[in-house]
């Protein structure tokens, strides 16, 4: 994880994410791309086309540059290679595009979560990035200094399509020297006997170095609660899982467990796109 993108809106939660990125960059001799998006206002159905023609927008841009410069003077960023990016674009769109353009390995975002009508109809920019990004996204909810991934919970159904995100999670855990706790959440609607669930997990791990991996089966009323309750039971440092990136009506009706975790978990959550 040498190339890390961190979006900022200059909130305390965004700074929590930047502090974690700084720790990772120092450990891996990495680089941070610090991104701030200035969303264009609209008049009726017409977006303002060229930001440099609007004096008010240039004032906002200059203010953002000053804030970024001030932020980059923080002590925790000493000796970290960091590039600042300011663009006029929708926040989540710009984040995903910049992550691809700069070939980053990881996006780290701060989030205070969303709930109620905001969660259902609007959603946070973090949730949208989780849904759309092909690059792993690490979501930070609180000041995680020092950041640790020593107890890393990775929840999965251990199907064939979960193998690719598992490989990414396994590499992430190995890079941190973490113990990977693989958990299969058993629910009333998708119940498997312990014997069957264990066999599925054993076959899934065929050929994998499991010297620092343990498997668990946890029963709960639904998958999200099961993951949260299991993570709490072992005092996990980090929760990881794959995401399908559902969109449109499919997302509205089916939801996404990973996005729900991003909104509701207090612990850091990392997602890997299937």
Secondary structure, 3 states (H helix, E strand, C coil): CCEEEEECCCCHHHHHHHHHHHHHHHHHCCEEEEEEEECCCEECCEECCCHHHCHHHHHHHHHHHHHHHHHCCCHHHCCCEEEEEEEECCHHHHHHHHHHHCCCCEEEEECCCCCHHHHHHHCCHHHHHHHHCCCCEEEECCCCCCCCCCEEEEECCCCHHHHHHHHHHHHHHHHHCCEEEEEEEEECCECCCHHHHHHHHHHHCCCCCCCCEEEEEEECCCHHHHHHHHHHHCCCCEEEEEECCCCHHHHHHHCCHHHHHHHHCCCEEEEEEC
